[in-house]
């Protein structure tokens, strides 16, 4: 795990760091199919003074058939869970949420005894005004493949994907493709998927759908969310 900068930065300094780090994000194909996937999520105490994070590592142990036109259904084995708590030190500023959330996520991930093949982050990757959401920011610290899978859109426009599980459409900021809008369960709201680091958008979509069981939220981040709720 790399240490790229300090966290106690002013608004202007944080924006500068984001713009500089965004140029280091690598959009490249995964070197291998991930078998150990870590979900990472964080939450705040009711008074906002404490931030909690959980990293949950799952092993893909097999797949079973799926209806025609729908992605394969994978089965998972939970391998490990690590949690961390810290005092909340950075204010809530839209576009700079990684400065508020990343430090405790890094602490939780550092406690894992197993090295995952990929991190799935509950947050944005490059689908961010300066192309450095939480998943991309963490990916650069981890120096590992990361996927951003957010529950809501931060920026961009899109056409509604088809209603069946596995349908997706592109998320664009002007002419630039910054992510995808992915239906992880038929008839429910989609999730917003983007590259974090060291993967392609196609990889990010594929991993997200592989991890989508019978819930809207993919299993790694769903279990991480449960661990901090």
Order of alpha helices (4+ residues) and beta strands (2+ residues): alpha-beta-beta-beta-alpha-beta-alpha-beta-beta-beta-beta-alpha-alpha
